[in-house]
Amino acid sequence: MHGEYKVPGGKLVVVDFEVTDGAIADFRLAGDFFLEPDDALDAINAAVTGLPTETDATAIAAAVRAALPEGAQLLGLTPEAVGTAVRRALVTAPGWRDFDWEIVHEKAVSPRVNLALDEVLTTRVGAGLRRPTLRIWEWDESAVVIGSFQSYRNEVDPAGAVRHGFDVVRRISGGGAMMMAAGQIITYSLYVPASLVQGMTFADSYAFLDDWVLQALRSLGIDATYQPLNDIAGPSGKIGGAAQKRLANGGVLHHATLSYDIDGQTMTEVLRIGREKLSDKGTASAAKRVDPLRSQTGLSRAEIIERFKGTFREITGAEDGAIAADEYAAAEELVRTKFGTEAWLHRVP
């Protein structure tokens, strides 16, 4: 068995082993990571050898951690990465280049249509009716997008939203509210088959699916890092956040919103940002929590998006694609029956 896993922000982890009588045999760890002392490699190999093949990634990581010599130093490698690589080997999980990808960046549509497209395109990828896709959002009006499980009245100040011209909509994924002011953010969605993240914990899949955008940000000179569970951050604060939804048919939606520019005062008047959240982030100001891309790069939003698309092409071999007329039609119908209804918007009052 052979498995590989690129640690987000770290190194490549490679595992090779045999399976004998339901157990891992002759386990060998390799990669371009750094590990001290030298005999820590033998300790890791011995710790994994003999584990039952049904051992999950968390238990594999625990076995590795317990076996490490006192004072061992792991750089670009974690025990969790070893567990993930083993699980991906056991399920023969594919990598980015094992799929034919497309990039979609099309006309501006309403926030509701954007949300409906997320559901339509994820469903179609899960059903094998569309290639895995990266879609860059464009929208024709400002909106607050709340998470699937958030309370409308706890997250949004309706009067502030109206005053500043923000519609309020709800998405199918969990996570927190995002304020989508026209021209001030960059939002992308990935529609992928579940096999791409097989063998990963839910948390690991966030880091894995956002690693390409971290590479793009670093190519722009931003020291971007992944902050569990779902944040992308720079030296001075949060740049953006991601959310996921997994469908029963095997389609996975992973989308993220990054701040290009921000009006901190408007944010505090439109969103009800609780004291606990601000305290948790170690700041008393909502505006200071966000580190926008415009100030960090000096580039236009369009230039940053082009760098994103170029990086994704390099990693995946993606081609430019398009949203079909019937996909737009299906999204419009979902707006009528779901995303544009009061029942959906206020499903959590």
Contacts in CASP RR format, 6 or more apart in sequence:
PFRMAT RR
TARGET T0000
AUTHOR 0000-0000-0000
METHOD contacts of the structure
MODEL  1
MHGEYKVPGGKLVVVDFEVTDGAIADFRLAGDFFLEPDDALDAINAAVTG
LPTETDATAIAAAVRAALPEGAQLLGLTPEAVGTAVRRALVTAPGWRDFD
WEIVHEKAVSPRVNLALDEVLTTRVGAGLRRPTLRIWEWDESAVVIGSFQ
SYRNEVDPAGAVRHGFDVVRRISGGGAMMMAAGQIITYSLYVPASLVQGM
TFADSYAFLDDWVLQALRSLGIDATYQPLNDIAGPSGKIGGAAQKRLANG
GVLHHATLSYDIDGQTMTEVLRIGREKLSDKGTASAAKRVDPLRSQTGLS
RAEIIERFKGTFREITGAEDGAIAADEYAAAEELVRTKFGTEAWLHRVP
1 15 0 8 1.000
1 16 0 8 1.000
1 17 0 8 1.000
1 18 0 8 1.000
1 19 0 8 1.000
1 89 0 8 1.000
1 90 0 8 1.000
2 14 0 8 1.000
2 15 0 8 1.000
2 16 0 8 1.000
2 89 0 8 1.000
3 14 0 8 1.000
3 15 0 8 1.000
3 16 0 8 1.000
3 85 0 8 1.000
3 86 0 8 1.000
3 88 0 8 1.000
3 89 0 8 1.000
3 93 0 8 1.000
4 12 0 8 1.000
4 13 0 8 1.000
4 14 0 8 1.000
4 15 0 8 1.000
4 85 0 8 1.000
4 88 0 8 1.000
4 95 0 8 1.000
5 12 0 8 1.000
5 13 0 8 1.000
5 81 0 8 1.000
5 84 0 8 1.000
5 85 0 8 1.000
5 88 0 8 1.000
5 208 0 8 1.000
6 12 0 8 1.000
6 13 0 8 1.000
6 208 0 8 1.000
6 211 0 8 1.000
7 13 0 8 1.000
7 33 0 8 1.000
7 76 0 8 1.000
7 77 0 8 1.000
7 78 0 8 1.000
7 81 0 8 1.000
8 207 0 8 1.000
8 208 0 8 1.000
8 210 0 8 1.000
8 211 0 8 1.000
8 214 0 8 1.000
8 226 0 8 1.000
9 76 0 8 1.000
9 211 0 8 1.000
9 214 0 8 1.000
9 225 0 8 1.000
9 226 0 8 1.000
10 33 0 8 1.000
10 76 0 8 1.000
10 77 0 8 1.000
11 31 0 8 1.000
11 32 0 8 1.000
11 33 0 8 1.000
11 34 0 8 1.000
11 75 0 8 1.000
11 76 0 8 1.000
11 77 0 8 1.000
12 31 0 8 1.000
12 32 0 8 1.000
12 33 0 8 1.000
13 29 0 8 1.000
13 31 0 8 1.000
13 33 0 8 1.000
13 77 0 8 1.000
13 81 0 8 1.000
13 82 0 8 1.000
13 84 0 8 1.000
13 85 0 8 1.000
14 29 0 8 1.000
14 30 0 8 1.000
14 31 0 8 1.000
14 85 0 8 1.000
15 27 0 8 1.000
15 28 0 8 1.000
15 29 0 8 1.000
15 30 0 8 1.000
15 48 0 8 1.000
15 82 0 8 1.000
15 85 0 8 1.000
15 86 0 8 1.000
15 89 0 8 1.000
16 27 0 8 1.000
16 28 0 8 1.000
16 30 0 8 1.000
16 89 0 8 1.000
17 24 0 8 1.000
17 25 0 8 1.000
17 26 0 8 1.000
17 27 0 8 1.000
17 28 0 8 1.000
17 48 0 8 1.000
17 49 0 8 1.000
17 86 0 8 1.000
17 89 0 8 1.000
18 24 0 8 1.000
18 25 0 8 1.000
18 26 0 8 1.000
19 25 0 8 1.000
19 53 0 8 1.000
19 90 0 8 1.000
22 52 0 8 1.000
22 53 0 8 1.000
23 50 0 8 1.000
23 51 0 8 1.000
23 52 0 8 1.000
23 53 0 8 1.000
24 48 0 8 1.000
24 49 0 8 1.000
24 50 0 8 1.000
24 51 0 8 1.000
24 52 0 8 1.000
24 53 0 8 1.000
24 55 0 8 1.000
24 86 0 8 1.000
25 49 0 8 1.000
25 50 0 8 1.000
26 49 0 8 1.000
27 45 0 8 1.000
27 48 0 8 1.000
27 49 0 8 1.000
27 50 0 8 1.000
28 45 0 8 1.000
29 41 0 8 1.000
29 44 0 8 1.000
29 45 0 8 1.000
29 48 0 8 1.000
29 82 0 8 1.000
31 77 0 8 1.000
33 74 0 8 1.000
33 75 0 8 1.000
33 76 0 8 1.000
33 77 0 8 1.000
34 73 0 8 1.000
34 74 0 8 1.000
34 75 0 8 1.000
34 76 0 8 1.000
34 77 0 8 1.000
35 41 0 8 1.000
35 72 0 8 1.000
35 73 0 8 1.000
35 74 0 8 1.000
35 75 0 8 1.000
35 77 0 8 1.000
36 72 0 8 1.000
36 73 0 8 1.000
37 69 0 8 1.000
37 72 0 8 1.000
39 69 0 8 1.000
40 68 0 8 1.000
40 69 0 8 1.000
40 72 0 8 1.000
40 74 0 8 1.000
43 67 0 8 1.000
43 68 0 8 1.000
43 69 0 8 1.000
43 72 0 8 1.000
44 64 0 8 1.000
44 67 0 8 1.000
44 68 0 8 1.000
44 82 0 8 1.000
46 67 0 8 1.000
47 63 0 8 1.000
47 64 0 8 1.000
47 66 0 8 1.000
47 67 0 8 1.000
48 60 0 8 1.000
48 63 0 8 1.000
48 64 0 8 1.000
48 82 0 8 1.000
48 86 0 8 1.000
51 59 0 8 1.000
51 60 0 8 1.000
51 63 0 8 1.000
53 90 0 8 1.000
55 63 0 8 1.000
55 86 0 8 1.000
56 87 0 8 1.000
57 80 0 8 1.000
57 83 0 8 1.000
57 84 0 8 1.000
57 86 0 8 1.000
57 87 0 8 1.000
57 199 0 8 1.000
57 200 0 8 1.000
57 201 0 8 1.000
57 204 0 8 1.000
58 80 0 8 1.000
58 201 0 8 1.000
60 79 0 8 1.000
60 82 0 8 1.000
60 83 0 8 1.000
60 86 0 8 1.000
60 87 0 8 1.000
61 78 0 8 1.000
61 79 0 8 1.000
61 80 0 8 1.000
61 82 0 8 1.000
61 83 0 8 1.000
62 79 0 8 1.000
64 79 0 8 1.000
64 82 0 8 1.000
64 83 0 8 1.000
65 79 0 8 1.000
68 74 0 8 1.000
68 79 0 8 1.000
80 201 0 8 1.000
80 204 0 8 1.000
84 199 0 8 1.000
84 200 0 8 1.000
84 201 0 8 1.000
84 204 0 8 1.000
87 93 0 8 1.000
87 198 0 8 1.000
87 199 0 8 1.000
87 200 0 8 1.000
88 198 0 8 1.000
88 199 0 8 1.000
88 200 0 8 1.000
90 199 0 8 1.000
91 198 0 8 1.000
91 199 0 8 1.000
93 195 0 8 1.000
93 196 0 8 1.000
93 197 0 8 1.000
93 198 0 8 1.000
93 199 0 8 1.000
94 195 0 8 1.000
94 196 0 8 1.000
95 196 0 8 1.000
96 196 0 8 1.000
96 212 0 8 1.000
96 315 0 8 1.000
96 316 0 8 1.000
97 316 0 8 1.000
97 317 0 8 1.000
99 131 0 8 1.000
99 132 0 8 1.000
99 192 0 8 1.000
99 193 0 8 1.000
99 196 0 8 1.000
99 316 0 8 1.000
100 131 0 8 1.000
100 132 0 8 1.000
100 319 0 8 1.000
101 131 0 8 1.000
101 132 0 8 1.000
101 133 0 8 1.000
101 134 0 8 1.000
101 312 0 8 1.000
101 316 0 8 1.000
101 317 0 8 1.000
101 318 0 8 1.000
101 319 0 8 1.000
102 131 0 8 1.000
102 132 0 8 1.000
102 133 0 8 1.000
102 134 0 8 1.000
102 318 0 8 1.000
102 319 0 8 1.000
102 320 0 8 1.000
102 321 0 8 1.000
103 133 0 8 1.000
103 134 0 8 1.000
103 135 0 8 1.000
103 136 0 8 1.000
103 309 0 8 1.000
103 312 0 8 1.000
103 313 0 8 1.000
103 318 0 8 1.000
103 319 0 8 1.000
103 320 0 8 1.000
103 321 0 8 1.000
104 133 0 8 1.000
104 134 0 8 1.000
104 135 0 8 1.000
104 136 0 8 1.000
104 320 0 8 1.000
104 321 0 8 1.000
104 322 0 8 1.000
104 323 0 8 1.000
105 135 0 8 1.000
105 136 0 8 1.000
105 138 0 8 1.000
105 305 0 8 1.000
105 309 0 8 1.000
105 320 0 8 1.000
106 138 0 8 1.000
106 322 0 8 1.000
106 323 0 8 1.000
107 138 0 8 1.000
108 138 0 8 1.000
108 139 0 8 1.000
108 140 0 8 1.000
109 117 0 8 1.000
109 138 0 8 1.000
109 139 0 8 1.000
109 140 0 8 1.000
110 139 0 8 1.000
110 140 0 8 1.000
110 141 0 8 1.000
110 335 0 8 1.000
111 139 0 8 1.000
111 141 0 8 1.000
111 143 0 8 1.000
111 145 0 8 1.000
111 167 0 8 1.000
111 169 0 8 1.000
111 180 0 8 1.000
112 167 0 8 1.000
112 169 0 8 1.000
112 335 0 8 1.000
112 339 0 8 1.000
112 340 0 8 1.000
113 328 0 8 1.000
113 331 0 8 1.000
113 332 0 8 1.000
113 335 0 8 1.000
114 137 0 8 1.000
114 139 0 8 1.000
114 187 0 8 1.000
115 145 0 8 1.000
115 169 0 8 1.000
115 170 0 8 1.000
115 171 0 8 1.000
115 172 0 8 1.000
115 339 0 8 1.000
116 330 0 8 1.000
116 331 0 8 1.000
116 332 0 8 1.000
116 334 0 8 1.000
116 335 0 8 1.000
116 338 0 8 1.000
116 339 0 8 1.000
117 135 0 8 1.000
117 189 0 8 1.000
117 323 0 8 1.000
117 327 0 8 1.000
117 328 0 8 1.000
117 331 0 8 1.000
118 171 0 8 1.000
118 172 0 8 1.000
118 173 0 8 1.000
118 189 0 8 1.000
118 191 0 8 1.000
118 245 0 8 1.000
118 253 0 8 1.000
118 255 0 8 1.000
119 172 0 8 1.000
119 253 0 8 1.000
119 331 0 8 1.000
119 334 0 8 1.000
120 327 0 8 1.000
120 330 0 8 1.000
120 331 0 8 1.000
120 334 0 8 1.000
121 130 0 8 1.000
121 133 0 8 1.000
121 135 0 8 1.000
121 189 0 8 1.000
121 191 0 8 1.000
121 323 0 8 1.000
121 327 0 8 1.000
122 191 0 8 1.000
122 245 0 8 1.000
122 247 0 8 1.000
122 251 0 8 1.000
122 252 0 8 1.000
122 253 0 8 1.000
123 247 0 8 1.000
123 249 0 8 1.000
123 251 0 8 1.000
124 130 0 8 1.000
124 191 0 8 1.000
124 327 0 8 1.000
125 131 0 8 1.000
125 132 0 8 1.000
125 133 0 8 1.000
125 191 0 8 1.000
125 192 0 8 1.000
125 193 0 8 1.000
125 251 0 8 1.000
125 252 0 8 1.000
126 193 0 8 1.000
126 194 0 8 1.000
126 247 0 8 1.000
126 249 0 8 1.000
126 250 0 8 1.000
126 251 0 8 1.000
127 249 0 8 1.000
128 193 0 8 1.000
130 191 0 8 1.000
130 327 0 8 1.000
132 190 0 8 1.000
132 191 0 8 1.000
132 192 0 8 1.000
132 193 0 8 1.000
132 196 0 8 1.000
133 189 0 8 1.000
133 190 0 8 1.000
133 191 0 8 1.000
133 321 0 8 1.000
134 188 0 8 1.000
134 189 0 8 1.000
134 190 0 8 1.000
134 309 0 8 1.000
134 312 0 8 1.000
134 316 0 8 1.000
134 318 0 8 1.000
135 188 0 8 1.000
135 189 0 8 1.000
135 190 0 8 1.000
135 191 0 8 1.000
135 323 0 8 1.000
136 186 0 8 1.000
136 187 0 8 1.000
136 188 0 8 1.000
136 305 0 8 1.000
136 308 0 8 1.000
136 309 0 8 1.000
137 187 0 8 1.000
137 188 0 8 1.000
137 189 0 8 1.000
139 180 0 8 1.000
139 182 0 8 1.000
141 167 0 8 1.000
141 182 0 8 1.000
142 164 0 8 1.000
142 165 0 8 1.000
142 166 0 8 1.000
142 167 0 8 1.000
142 179 0 8 1.000
142 180 0 8 1.000
142 181 0 8 1.000
142 182 0 8 1.000
143 166 0 8 1.000
143 167 0 8 1.000
143 168 0 8 1.000
143 169 0 8 1.000
143 180 0 8 1.000
144 155 0 8 1.000
144 156 0 8 1.000
144 161 0 8 1.000
144 166 0 8 1.000
144 167 0 8 1.000
144 168 0 8 1.000
144 169 0 8 1.000
144 177 0 8 1.000
144 178 0 8 1.000
144 179 0 8 1.000
144 180 0 8 1.000
144 270 0 8 1.000
144 271 0 8 1.000
145 169 0 8 1.000
145 170 0 8 1.000
145 171 0 8 1.000
145 177 0 8 1.000
145 178 0 8 1.000
145 180 0 8 1.000
145 257 0 8 1.000
146 152 0 8 1.000
146 155 0 8 1.000
146 156 0 8 1.000
146 168 0 8 1.000
146 169 0 8 1.000
146 170 0 8 1.000
146 171 0 8 1.000
146 176 0 8 1.000
146 177 0 8 1.000
147 170 0 8 1.000
147 171 0 8 1.000
147 173 0 8 1.000
147 174 0 8 1.000
147 175 0 8 1.000
147 176 0 8 1.000
147 177 0 8 1.000
147 243 0 8 1.000
148 170 0 8 1.000
148 171 0 8 1.000
148 172 0 8 1.000
148 173 0 8 1.000
148 174 0 8 1.000
148 175 0 8 1.000
148 245 0 8 1.000
149 174 0 8 1.000
149 175 0 8 1.000
149 348 0 8 1.000
150 170 0 8 1.000
150 174 0 8 1.000
150 175 0 8 1.000
150 176 0 8 1.000
150 177 0 8 1.000
150 348 0 8 1.000
151 348 0 8 1.000
151 349 0 8 1.000
152 168 0 8 1.000
152 170 0 8 1.000
152 345 0 8 1.000
152 346 0 8 1.000
152 348 0 8 1.000
152 349 0 8 1.000
153 349 0 8 1.000
154 272 0 8 1.000
155 176 0 8 1.000
155 177 0 8 1.000
155 271 0 8 1.000
155 272 0 8 1.000
156 168 0 8 1.000
156 177 0 8 1.000
156 270 0 8 1.000
156 271 0 8 1.000
156 272 0 8 1.000
157 269 0 8 1.000
157 270 0 8 1.000
157 271 0 8 1.000
157 272 0 8 1.000
158 168 0 8 1.000
160 166 0 8 1.000
160 269 0 8 1.000
160 270 0 8 1.000
161 167 0 8 1.000
161 168 0 8 1.000
161 270 0 8 1.000
163 269 0 8 1.000
164 266 0 8 1.000
164 269 0 8 1.000
164 270 0 8 1.000
166 179 0 8 1.000
166 181 0 8 1.000
166 270 0 8 1.000
168 345 0 8 1.000
169 339 0 8 1.000
169 340 0 8 1.000
169 345 0 8 1.000
170 339 0 8 1.000
170 344 0 8 1.000
170 345 0 8 1.000
170 347 0 8 1.000
171 243 0 8 1.000
171 255 0 8 1.000
172 245 0 8 1.000
172 253 0 8 1.000
173 243 0 8 1.000
173 244 0 8 1.000
173 245 0 8 1.000
173 253 0 8 1.000
173 255 0 8 1.000
174 243 0 8 1.000
174 244 0 8 1.000
174 245 0 8 1.000
175 230 0 8 1.000
175 243 0 8 1.000
176 243 0 8 1.000
177 271 0 8 1.000
178 185 0 8 1.000
178 187 0 8 1.000
178 241 0 8 1.000
178 257 0 8 1.000
179 185 0 8 1.000
179 266 0 8 1.000
179 267 0 8 1.000
179 270 0 8 1.000
179 271 0 8 1.000
180 187 0 8 1.000
180 257 0 8 1.000
181 262 0 8 1.000
181 263 0 8 1.000
181 266 0 8 1.000
183 260 0 8 1.000
183 261 0 8 1.000
183 301 0 8 1.000
184 259 0 8 1.000
184 260 0 8 1.000
184 261 0 8 1.000
184 262 0 8 1.000
184 263 0 8 1.000
184 292 0 8 1.000
185 257 0 8 1.000
185 258 0 8 1.000
185 259 0 8 1.000
185 260 0 8 1.000
186 257 0 8 1.000
186 258 0 8 1.000
186 260 0 8 1.000
186 293 0 8 1.000
186 301 0 8 1.000
186 304 0 8 1.000
186 305 0 8 1.000
186 308 0 8 1.000
187 255 0 8 1.000
187 256 0 8 1.000
187 257 0 8 1.000
187 258 0 8 1.000
188 213 0 8 1.000
188 255 0 8 1.000
188 256 0 8 1.000
188 308 0 8 1.000
189 253 0 8 1.000
189 254 0 8 1.000
189 255 0 8 1.000
190 209 0 8 1.000
190 252 0 8 1.000
190 253 0 8 1.000
190 254 0 8 1.000
190 255 0 8 1.000
191 251 0 8 1.000
191 252 0 8 1.000
191 253 0 8 1.000
192 209 0 8 1.000
192 251 0 8 1.000
192 252 0 8 1.000
192 254 0 8 1.000
193 250 0 8 1.000
193 251 0 8 1.000
193 252 0 8 1.000
194 246 0 8 1.000
194 250 0 8 1.000
194 251 0 8 1.000
194 252 0 8 1.000
196 252 0 8 1.000
197 204 0 8 1.000
197 205 0 8 1.000
197 208 0 8 1.000
197 209 0 8 1.000
197 252 0 8 1.000
200 208 0 8 1.000
202 244 0 8 1.000
203 228 0 8 1.000
203 229 0 8 1.000
205 244 0 8 1.000
205 252 0 8 1.000
205 254 0 8 1.000
206 226 0 8 1.000
206 228 0 8 1.000
206 229 0 8 1.000
206 230 0 8 1.000
206 242 0 8 1.000
206 244 0 8 1.000
206 254 0 8 1.000
207 226 0 8 1.000
207 228 0 8 1.000
209 242 0 8 1.000
209 244 0 8 1.000
209 254 0 8 1.000
210 226 0 8 1.000
210 232 0 8 1.000
210 242 0 8 1.000
210 254 0 8 1.000
210 256 0 8 1.000
211 226 0 8 1.000
212 311 0 8 1.000
212 312 0 8 1.000
212 315 0 8 1.000
212 316 0 8 1.000
213 224 0 8 1.000
213 232 0 8 1.000
213 256 0 8 1.000
213 258 0 8 1.000
213 308 0 8 1.000
213 311 0 8 1.000
214 224 0 8 1.000
214 225 0 8 1.000
214 226 0 8 1.000
214 232 0 8 1.000
215 311 0 8 1.000
215 315 0 8 1.000
216 307 0 8 1.000
216 308 0 8 1.000
216 310 0 8 1.000
216 311 0 8 1.000
216 312 0 8 1.000
217 224 0 8 1.000
217 232 0 8 1.000
217 239 0 8 1.000
217 293 0 8 1.000
218 224 0 8 1.000
219 307 0 8 1.000
219 311 0 8 1.000
220 293 0 8 1.000
220 296 0 8 1.000
220 297 0 8 1.000
220 299 0 8 1.000
220 304 0 8 1.000
220 307 0 8 1.000
221 296 0 8 1.000
221 297 0 8 1.000
222 234 0 8 1.000
222 239 0 8 1.000
222 293 0 8 1.000
222 296 0 8 1.000
222 297 0 8 1.000
223 234 0 8 1.000
223 235 0 8 1.000
224 232 0 8 1.000
224 233 0 8 1.000
224 234 0 8 1.000
224 239 0 8 1.000
225 232 0 8 1.000
225 233 0 8 1.000
225 234 0 8 1.000
226 232 0 8 1.000
226 233 0 8 1.000
227 233 0 8 1.000
227 238 0 8 1.000
230 241 0 8 1.000
230 242 0 8 1.000
230 243 0 8 1.000
231 238 0 8 1.000
231 240 0 8 1.000
231 241 0 8 1.000
231 242 0 8 1.000
232 238 0 8 1.000
232 239 0 8 1.000
232 240 0 8 1.000
232 241 0 8 1.000
232 242 0 8 1.000
232 256 0 8 1.000
232 258 0 8 1.000
233 239 0 8 1.000
233 240 0 8 1.000
233 291 0 8 1.000
234 291 0 8 1.000
234 296 0 8 1.000
235 291 0 8 1.000
236 291 0 8 1.000
237 288 0 8 1.000
237 289 0 8 1.000
237 290 0 8 1.000
237 291 0 8 1.000
238 259 0 8 1.000
238 281 0 8 1.000
238 289 0 8 1.000
238 290 0 8 1.000
238 291 0 8 1.000
239 258 0 8 1.000
239 259 0 8 1.000
239 290 0 8 1.000
239 291 0 8 1.000
239 292 0 8 1.000
239 293 0 8 1.000
240 256 0 8 1.000
240 257 0 8 1.000
240 258 0 8 1.000
240 259 0 8 1.000
240 290 0 8 1.000
241 256 0 8 1.000
241 257 0 8 1.000
241 258 0 8 1.000
242 254 0 8 1.000
242 255 0 8 1.000
242 256 0 8 1.000
243 254 0 8 1.000
243 255 0 8 1.000
243 256 0 8 1.000
244 252 0 8 1.000
244 253 0 8 1.000
244 254 0 8 1.000
244 255 0 8 1.000
245 252 0 8 1.000
245 253 0 8 1.000
246 252 0 8 1.000
246 253 0 8 1.000
247 253 0 8 1.000
258 293 0 8 1.000
259 290 0 8 1.000
259 291 0 8 1.000
259 292 0 8 1.000
259 293 0 8 1.000
260 292 0 8 1.000
260 293 0 8 1.000
260 294 0 8 1.000
260 301 0 8 1.000
260 304 0 8 1.000
261 292 0 8 1.000
261 293 0 8 1.000
261 294 0 8 1.000
261 295 0 8 1.000
262 287 0 8 1.000
262 290 0 8 1.000
262 292 0 8 1.000
264 286 0 8 1.000
264 287 0 8 1.000
264 290 0 8 1.000
265 287 0 8 1.000
267 273 0 8 1.000
267 286 0 8 1.000
267 287 0 8 1.000
267 290 0 8 1.000
268 286 0 8 1.000
268 287 0 8 1.000
271 286 0 8 1.000
273 286 0 8 1.000
278 284 0 8 1.000
278 285 0 8 1.000
278 286 0 8 1.000
278 289 0 8 1.000
281 289 0 8 1.000
283 289 0 8 1.000
293 299 0 8 1.000
293 301 0 8 1.000
293 304 0 8 1.000
294 301 0 8 1.000
297 304 0 8 1.000
299 307 0 8 1.000
312 318 0 8 1.000
338 344 0 8 1.000
END
